[in-house]
Amino acid sequence: MEKDSKIYVAGHHGLVGSAIWKNLQEKGYTHLVGRSHKELDLLDGVAVKRFFDEEQPEYVILAAAHVGGIMANSIYRADFIYQNLQIQQNVIGESFRHGVKKLLFLGSTCIYPRDAQQPMKEDVLLTSPLEYTNEPYAIAKIAGLKMCESFNLQYGTNYIAVMPTNLYGPNDNFDLERSHVLPAMIRKIHLGKCLMKGDEEAVRKDLSLRPVEGVDGAASNEAILAVLAKYGIYPDRVELWGTGKPLREFLWSEEMADASVYILEHVDFADVKGDGPEVRNCHINIGTGKEITIAALAHRIQEVIGYEGEIRFNPEKPDGTMRKLTDVTKLHNLGWHHKIEIEEGVQKMYDWYTADHAEMYR
């Protein structure tokens, strides 16, 4: 890529997309294109075609997706498969029709079987059943990576699919119903600390910035306490889903962005297709290759926040996949390694979360 190449980042306001945008700018790329959801609905095929007709991007990074945690995946199953398939169909299809030189598709390691051998190599894809709770989302992402692979094989395109592990970082989603596990725990434990201290002003500021089920900082004390209790946040304890025993791998989103730009700059389909008669599993895992239990993560967050209440796990709620560790051998062989460990990352995440609050109310 040239520094003045026109690069379209789909989802540039999201967790990963915003980090990729920042990384590209820091590396000197000057011709970036992005559209908010209000400006361009990626579910609208006509609108996406019009955008590509007008902008003619040379490179595309597909970081836009309909995402969420275990609760959202369990409840909104149709939304997760339909919306992600539509976004992928529209963006990848128009990229092909408009001769995009290279496309980077971002998936997720939830594509792998529920009982896959750990750590998970790329070639365990489609070898056994998926985890039920996020099956619709996983199937959509599998379709996306297979679309990239198939266009490459039939038409000689250069579309690369990467599968990041659990991500966290600046601009994360802290919605209590829809967020992923780490930002959800940070917000819950933060609010639990505020309740325990009797810091009503801090609770109201938090809810004003991110209302929960329509309850914001202007609501009555009764309404606030009721909605927080629904999500396991009480003055004396915080309740979390599951047993706390599942192991998870986490990658700082800005490192995911760095890996993505590195691959866009240095890796082509020819580098990952292999030499066998059947070409498959050309995608690349992006992660740390390290894991932590949900319980240990919760206690690390508790330590960082300085919360003195009880962390209680609810085993009647689902755990999801018990272990989901990526094998990052392919990534390392391609020349990229992570630097930020989870212990440092939790502190960085909470610092960002509280600074975000301070900025909004300065």
N, C-alpha and C positions, 0 to 999 in steps of 0.2 A: 504494500500500500504506500502511496505517496502521502506526504503530510497535508496536501490540499485535496485528497480524494474525498468525494462526497460519501459520507457514512450515515446511514439511517439506523438509529437506535430505537427499536420498538419497545416501549415500556420504559422510557428514560426518566420517569419520575418515581419508579419503583425501587425496591431495595437493591436489586442487582443492576438494573438499568442506570440508575443515578450514579452508582459507583463506577460503572463502565464509562459513562459520559465524562465523569471527572478524570478518570485514568487516561482517556484519550486526549483530553485537553492538556493534562500534565505532560503527556508525551509529545505535544506539539501539533496534534491534528486540528486543523482550522476550519473544516467544512462539515460540521456535524449537523444532522437534521433530526428533529424530534417533534412529536405531536402529543399533546395531552389527550386523555380519553374524550374530553369534551370537543376537542378539535378534530379528532379522527377516531371513530368507533371501528375497531379492527374486526368486529363481528359483521360489519356492513361491507360486503364484497364490492359493491359499486363504489363506495367511498374509498376503499383501499386501492382499487384500480385507478381512480381519479388522482389519488395522491402519487402513485408511482408514475402515472403519465406526466404529472406536473414536475415532480422532483427528480426523476431518473437517477436514483441512488446507484452508486457503483458497488457499495458493500452494504450488507444488512446484518444487524445483530438482533435476533429475535429473543428479547428478554421479557416480552409481554406475556402474561399468563393469568389465568384465574386461579388463585392459590389460597390455601388456608391450612389450619391445623386439623387435628383428628376429629374435633367436634364438627367443624364445618364440612369436612369430607364425608362424614357419616350422614349428615342431614341433607346436604345439597348435592346429591350424587349426580343428578341430571345436569345441573349447572356446570359441574366440573368436567364432565366428558364432552358435553355439547359445546360449551364456550371455548374450550381449549382446542378442540378439533377445528372449529370455525376459524379461530385466530390463525392457526397453523396453515390451514388450507388457503386462506386468503393471502397471507404474507409470503409463504413459500411459493405459492402459485404465481403471484404477481412478480416475485423476484425472478422466477424462471422466464416468464413472458417478457420481462424487461431486460434480460441479459445481465443480471447482477453477476459481478465477477466472483464474489465469494460471500457465503452466508454462514453465520454462526448461530446454531439453534441450541437454546438452553433447555434442558430437560430436568430430571431429578432422579436421584438414586432409588426412589420408590418404585421405579420400573422393575426392580429385581424381585425374584420370588420371595415369598414370606420366609421360607425355610432354606434360603440359599446358603451354601457353604461360606463361612466367614474367614478372612475378608473377601468381599465379593469382587471377582474379576469381571470384566466386561462380557466374557463369554458364558456367564451363567444366565444371561437374559433368555427368557422364554423356556426355561428348563423345567419349571414346576409352577404351581399356582401362586398367584399374587396375594398380598395381604388384603383381606376383604374390605377393611375400613377405607382404604384409598384406591381401590381397584379402578373406579372410573377415571380418576386423574392419571393413574399409571398407564392405563390403556391409551389414553390420548397422547401421552408423551412417547410411548412406544411407537404409535402411529407416526408421530413427528420425526423421530429419528429414522424410521424405516422410509419415510418419504424422502428425507435427505439422501439416504443411502441409495434409494431406487433411482432418483433423478441423476445422481452421479453415475450410476452404472449404465443407465439407458441413454443419457444425453451428454455425459462428460462434464457435468457441472462440478463445482468445487464447494460443496456444502458440508460443513463439519458440525457434528452434534456432540455437545458436552453434557455430562451428567453430574451436576454439583451435589454434594452432600448437604446436610442441614445448614442453612445460612443464617447469619444474624449480623446486624450492624446498623449504621446510620440510615434513617428513613424506613426503618422496619415498621411493620404493622403491629400496633399494640391493642387492637380491638379484642376484647376479652372472648368473644365468640368465634372469631375467625382467624386469630393470629396463631403463629407457630409456638412451639413449647417454650423456647427460651424468652422471647419478648413477653409472652403471657405471664410467665413466672416472675419476671422482673417487675411488671406492672402490679401483679397481685401482691407480691411481697412489699413493694413500695407503698401501696395503699394500705396494706396491713399494718405497716409501721406508722403511717399517718393516723390510722384509727386508734392504734394502741397509745400513741402520744396525745390523742385528743386534738390533733391539729386539723380542725375543721376547714380552715382556710386552704391548706394544702390539698385536701380531698376535693374541695370545690374547684380549685384551679385545675386539677387533673381532669375532672369530669367536664369542665368547660372546654378544655382542649380536645378531649376525646370522649364524648357522651357514650353512655352504655344503655342500649335499648331506649334511646330518646331521653334518658335521665341525664341532665347536665348540672352544672354548678349552681344553678338557680333553683333547683328542686328542693323539696322539704327534706329535713333530716330523715324522716321516716322512709321516704321514697329512695333516698340515697342508700341508707342501710339495707333496705330490702333488695335492691338490685345488686349490691355488692355481695350480700349473703348468697344470692342465687349463684354467684360465681365462686363461692367458697372463701370470701374475704370477710373476716369477723374481727372485732376489737382485740380478741385474745389469740387468734389462730388464723392460719391460711390453709385451706384444703386444696390439694392438687389431685388430678385424675390419676388412676392406676395405682400400682404398687410401688413405684419408684425404682423398680429393678431393671427395666429396659436400659440397654446401652445405646448411646447415640454419639455420633461424630459431628462436630461443629466446625464451620469455616467462616472466618470473618469476611463479610461481603466485599470489602475493598481488596482482599486477596483473591477472591473469586474473580473480581473485575480484572485484576492484574493477570491472572492465568488466562482469562478469556482473550484479552488483547494480545498476550504473548502467542496464543494459538492462532489468532487471526493473522498475526504478523509472520509466524514462523512455520506453521503446520498446514499441509495440504492433504487432500483426500488420499493422494498417492502414498503419503507417509503412514497411513493407518489402515489401508485396505488389505494388507497381507498378500500372500502369494498363492493361497489355496484355490482350488477350483470353485469353491463356494465362498462368496464375499459376504460376510455378515459381522455384526458386532464391531463396527468401525468407530463407534462412539468412544469418548474419552471420559473416564471418571475424574472428577476434580474434588479433592478433599485433603485431609491431613493424614489419614491412615491411623488415627488415634481416636479413642473413645472414652466416654465417661458415663456412669449411671445417672439416671434422671434424679435420683435422690442426692447423689454427690453434687450434681449441678445445682440443685435447689439449695443445698447448704452453702455452696460457694456464693450463690447470689445473696443468701441470707447474711453471710459474713460481710460481703461488700456493702450491702445496704445498711447493715447495723441493726437488723430486725431481731428483737429479743423474744418474740412470741413463738408459738409452736407451729411447726410445719407438719401437717397431717396428710397422709395419702389415703385415697378412697379406693380400695381394691374392687369395689363394685363397678367402677368405671373402667373402660377398656385401656389396655396398655399399648395397643398397636403392636407392631413388630418388636420382638424382644431384643433383636440385635440387627444392626444395619451398618456395617463397617465396610468402607470401600477399599479395594486394592488399588493403590495409586502408582503401581509399577510403571504402567504405560506413560503416565504423566511425567514421572521422574525421568524416564528414559528420553522423553521429548525435551527435557531440560528445565522443568519448572518445579519448585518446592515452596511450601508454605513457611511462614516465619512466626505468625502470631498464635500462641497457644491459648487454650480456652480460659485459663486462669487470668491471663492479662486481658483477654477479650471481654470477659464479663465486666471487669472494671471499666473498660473503654465504653461498653454499651450503656452502663448505668450513668457514666459521666455524660454521655450524649443525651440520654433520656432526661436527666435533670437540667442540663444546659438548655435543652429544647424548651422545657417549661419556663426557665428563667427568661429566655429570649422572647417568648410569647407574652410575658407579663411585665416586661421591663417598662 
